[in-house]
């Protein structure tokens, strides 16, 4: 019997057979269990009554209305932190039959060995029997996470997670009330330099995952909007830069100023960079200080010189429109720029 780890199970309109079976298995192995009825329909009251009768150690918490999985997890975190002082942390598991008891135990043991880490139970999505919506959702968010956050997570949507008490306190203030909350946890780990340990678990799907409440379209859009701010900031800065470049290039060419391309690039980049720094510091990375400013200025100078000389060289070597050449080169720089800002400038 595992006494120092509590299992928490958020549930919204659960399947009776799957939920009861899983709750019984957990009760046989863990001494502390918290179930959160997240505003399920009144028809489900009998299910939660049966759950409470499985074992007196099962605590049932209830939301009067559906508040979302993120809020359900926070409700459980708060209860555990206030009532189980001897717990080193929790294992959060779904109620829809996708998590086997052996995998719950595996994550609990990983937490016992590494209480400072976020433990993720990760599934294998390469198998042929994985439903399309699960394969699609995971593949898309894996790409997004790798590109925009710099995290290589094999299963970004896993509901099987082990979290230590100190991390629970941190995650209590993490934004998000529904499925995006689990995504925000991962981003919080990146921002706070918290290690993520990935534990391989069984890939279980009941009736092609029909019991899952995850909507691949609706909830993926909810997840992807987290990264829209950087894209908006970068695209708007890019447009301003191109417009200013053409304005100054026309003026410099009119007065036959030598090295007009280099000069126009430098002036346009300085002005667009001031705008971009303000947006990124306030809206995207939310980290503005003197070190960030110094690092950003250094990055801009390097970018500016690379862009100017590359555009100048390419325009002489390739018979293309100079604006088109600049756009191509700056797109490449844009890809590198995000990684540098994420890992160095606004870290």
C-alpha positions in Angstrom: 0.0 0.0 0.0 1.4 3.4 -1.0 0.9 5.9 1.8 2.9 9.0 0.8 1.4 9.6 -2.6 -2.3 10.6 -3.2 -4.1 9.7 -6.4 -6.5 12.4 -7.7 -9.1 11.6 -10.3 -11.0 14.4 -12.1 -14.3 13.2 -13.5 -17.0 14.8 -15.7 -19.9 12.6 -16.7 -17.8 9.4 -16.4 -18.6 6.0 -17.8 -19.8 4.0 -14.8 -18.2 0.6 -15.6 -14.7 2.1 -16.5 -14.7 4.5 -13.5 -15.7 1.9 -10.9 -13.2 -0.6 -12.1 -10.4 1.9 -12.1 -11.3 3.3 -8.6 -11.4 -0.2 -7.1 -7.9 -0.9 -8.5 -6.5 2.4 -7.1 -8.1 1.7 -3.7 -6.3 -1.6 -3.5 -2.9 0.1 -3.9 -3.1 3.6 -2.5 -4.2 4.8 1.0 -5.2 8.3 -0.2 -7.6 9.0 -3.1 -9.4 12.2 -4.1 -12.1 12.2 -6.7 -13.4 15.5 -8.1 -16.9 15.5 -9.5 -16.5 18.5 -12.0 -20.2 19.4 -12.3 -21.3 16.2 -13.8 -25.0 15.7 -14.7 -27.4 14.7 -11.9 -27.7 11.3 -13.5 -24.1 10.6 -12.5 -24.7 11.2 -8.8 -25.3 7.4 -8.3 -21.9 6.7 -9.9 -20.1 8.9 -7.4 -22.1 7.4 -4.5 -20.9 3.9 -5.6 -17.3 5.3 -5.8 -17.6 6.6 -2.2 -18.8 3.1 -1.0 -15.8 1.3 -2.5 -13.6 2.5 0.4 -14.0 5.1 3.2 -10.6 6.6 2.3 -11.9 7.9 -1.0 -12.7 11.6 -0.7 -15.3 13.1 -3.1 -15.0 16.8 -3.9 -17.7 18.4 -6.0 -18.1 21.4 -8.3 -21.7 22.6 -8.5 -21.1 23.4 -12.2 -18.6 22.2 -14.7 -15.5 24.3 -14.3 -13.0 22.4 -16.4 -10.2 19.9 -15.8 -7.7 22.6 -14.9 -9.9 23.9 -12.1 -10.7 20.4 -10.9 -6.9 19.7 -10.6 -6.4 22.9 -8.6 -9.3 22.0 -6.3 -7.7 18.7 -5.6 -4.2 20.2 -5.1 -5.6 22.6 -2.5 -7.4 19.8 -0.7 -4.3 17.6 -0.6 -2.0 20.4 0.5 -4.4 21.3 3.4 -5.3 17.8 4.5 -2.4 15.4 3.7 0.7 16.9 5.3 2.5 13.5 5.1 2.1 13.3 1.3 5.2 14.0 -0.9 2.8 14.6 -3.9 0.0 13.3 -6.1 -0.6 11.2 -9.2 -3.3 12.7 -11.4 -5.1 10.1 -13.5 -8.1 10.1 -15.8 -11.3 8.2 -15.1 -11.9 7.0 -18.6 -10.0 3.7 -18.5 -6.9 5.0 -20.3 -4.6 4.6 -17.4 -3.7 1.2 -16.0 -3.0 0.8 -12.3 0.5 -0.5 -13.0 1.3 2.8 -14.8 -0.2 4.8 -11.9 2.1 3.0 -9.5 5.1 3.5 -11.9 4.5 7.2 -11.9 4.2 7.3 -8.1 7.5 5.5 -7.7 9.1 7.9 -10.1 7.8 10.8 -8.0 9.2 9.1 -4.8 12.6 9.0 -6.5 12.4 12.5 -8.0 9.9 14.7 -6.0 11.3 17.9 -7.6 10.4 16.8 -11.1 7.2 16.8 -13.1 6.5 13.2 -13.9 4.7 12.5 -17.2 3.3 9.1 -18.1 3.9 9.1 -21.9 2.1 6.9 -24.4 3.5 5.4 -27.7 1.6 7.1 -30.6 3.3 5.2 -33.3 1.1 2.1 -32.9 -1.5 1.5 -35.7 -4.4 1.1 -33.3 -4.1 4.7 -31.9 -7.2 6.7 -32.9 -6.8 9.4 -35.4 -7.8 12.3 -33.1 -5.3 11.3 -30.5 -2.5 10.8 -33.0 -3.3 14.1 -34.7 -3.6 16.1 -31.5 -0.4 14.7 -30.0 1.6 15.1 -33.3 0.5 18.8 -33.7 1.2 19.8 -30.1 4.6 18.0 -30.1 5.7 20.0 -33.1 4.4 23.2 -31.6 6.2 22.5 -28.3 9.4 21.7 -29.9 9.4 24.7 -32.2 8.0 27.4 -29.8 8.8 26.2 -26.3 11.9 24.1 -26.9 10.5 21.1 -25.0 10.7 17.7 -26.5 7.6 16.1 -25.0 6.5 12.7 -26.4 3.0 13.0 -25.0 1.9 16.5 -24.5 -1.7 15.6 -23.7 -1.2 12.9 -21.1 -3.5 13.1 -18.1 -1.2 10.8 -16.1 1.1 13.1 -14.1 2.9 12.9 -10.8 3.5 16.2 -9.0 5.4 16.9 -5.8 3.9 19.2 -3.1 6.2 22.1 -4.0 5.3 21.9 -7.6 1.6 21.7 -6.7 2.0 25.0 -4.8 3.6 26.5 -8.0 0.9 25.1 -10.3 -1.9 26.4 -8.1 -1.2 29.9 -9.6 -0.6 28.6 -13.2 -3.2 30.1 -15.6 -5.9 27.9 -17.2 -9.1 26.3 -16.2 -9.7 23.6 -18.8 -7.4 21.4 -21.0 -5.0 24.3 -21.7 -4.0 24.1 -18.0 -2.1 20.9 -18.5 -0.2 22.6 -21.4 0.5 25.6 -19.2 2.1 23.3 -16.6 4.7 22.3 -19.2 5.4 25.9 -20.2 5.7 26.8 -16.5 8.3 24.0 -16.1 10.3 25.5 -19.0 10.1 29.0 -17.5 11.0 27.9 -14.0 13.8 25.4 -15.0 11.8 22.5 -13.6 12.9 19.1 -14.9 10.4 16.9 -16.7 10.8 13.1 -16.4 8.9 11.0 -19.0 7.9 7.5 -17.9 6.7 5.1 -20.7 3.2 3.8 -20.0 0.8 1.5 -21.8 -1.2 2.9 -24.7 -4.9 2.0 -23.8 -7.9 3.1 -25.8 -11.4 2.1 -24.9 -13.9 2.0 -27.9 -11.5 4.1 -30.0 -11.2 6.7 -27.2 -14.9 7.6 -27.3 -14.9 8.2 -23.6 -12.3 11.0 -23.8 -13.6 14.5 -23.4 -10.7 15.9 -25.3 -11.8 17.6 -28.6 -8.9 17.7 -31.1 -10.3 20.8 -32.9 -11.7 22.9 -30.1 -9.0 22.1 -27.5 -6.1 22.2 -29.9 -7.2 25.7 -30.9 -7.3 26.6 -27.2 -3.7 25.3 -26.9 -2.3 26.9 -30.0 -3.6 30.4 -29.1 -0.9 30.4 -26.3 1.7 30.9 -29.1 -0.3 33.4 -31.2 1.1 36.4 -29.4 4.7 35.8 -30.5 3.5 35.2 -34.1 1.5 38.5 -34.1 4.5 40.4 -32.6 6.9 39.0 -35.1 4.7 39.4 -38.2 3.8 43.0 -37.3 7.4 43.8 -36.6 8.4 42.2 -39.9 5.8 44.2 -41.9 7.0 47.4 -40.2 10.6 46.6 -41.0 9.9 45.9 -44.7 7.8 49.0 -45.1 10.5 51.2 -43.4 13.2 49.5 -45.5 11.5 50.4 -48.7 10.8 54.0 -47.6 14.4 54.7 -46.6 15.8 52.9 -49.6 13.7 55.1 -51.9 14.9 58.2 -50.1 18.6 57.2 -50.1 18.5 56.2 -53.7 16.9 59.5 -54.6 19.9 61.3 -53.2 22.3 58.7 -54.5 23.7 57.8 -51.1 26.3 55.0 -51.4 25.6 51.6 -49.7 21.9 52.5 -49.6 20.7 48.9 -49.0 22.9 48.5 -45.9 21.9 51.9 -44.5 18.2 51.4 -45.1 18.4 47.9 -43.5 20.0 49.3 -40.4 17.6 52.2 -39.9 14.5 50.0 -40.5 15.8 47.3 -38.2 16.5 49.8 -35.3 13.0 51.2 -35.4 11.2 47.9 -35.9 13.3 46.3 -33.2 12.3 48.9 -30.6 8.7 48.1 -31.4 9.4 44.3 -31.3 11.3 44.4 -28.0 8.4 46.2 -26.3 5.9 43.7 -27.5 7.9 40.6 -26.7 9.0 41.8 -23.3 5.5 42.8 -22.2 3.2 40.5 -24.1 5.1 37.3 -25.1 7.9 36.4 -22.8 6.8 38.8 -20.0 10.4 39.4 -18.8 11.7 42.9 -19.1 14.9 43.9 -17.3 18.2 45.6 -18.0 19.9 42.2 -18.9 17.1 41.4 -21.4 17.5 44.8 -23.0 21.3 44.5 -23.3 20.9 41.0 -24.7 18.2 42.1 -27.1 20.3 45.0 -28.4 23.2 42.6 -29.0 21.0 40.2 -30.9 19.6 43.1 -33.0 23.0 44.3 -33.9 24.1 40.9 -35.0 20.8 40.3 -36.9 21.0 43.7 -38.5 24.5 43.1 -39.8 23.8 39.6 -41.0 20.6 40.8 -42.8 22.2 43.8 -44.4 25.3 42.1 -45.8 23.3 39.0 -46.9 20.7 41.1 -48.7 23.5 43.3 -50.2 25.5 40.3 -51.4 22.5 38.3 -52.7 21.1 41.3 -54.6 24.3 41.6 -56.5 24.6 37.9 -57.1 21.0 37.0 -57.9 18.8 39.0 -60.5 15.8 39.1 -58.1 13.9 42.0 -56.6 15.8 43.2 -53.6 12.6 43.3 -51.4 11.9 39.7 -52.2 15.5 38.7 -51.4 15.2 40.6 -48.0 11.9 38.7 -47.2 13.5 35.3 -47.8 16.6 36.1 -45.8 14.6 37.6 -42.9 12.3 34.6 -42.7 15.4 32.4 -42.1 16.6 34.9 -39.5 13.1 34.9 -37.9 13.3 31.1 -37.3 16.7 31.5 -35.5 15.6 34.6 -33.7 12.8 33.0 -31.7 15.0 30.3 -30.3 17.7 32.9 -29.3 15.1 35.1 -27.6 13.5 32.2 -25.8 16.7 30.6 -24.6 18.9 33.7 -24.1 17.4 37.1 -24.3 14.2 36.7 -22.2 15.1 33.4 -20.4 
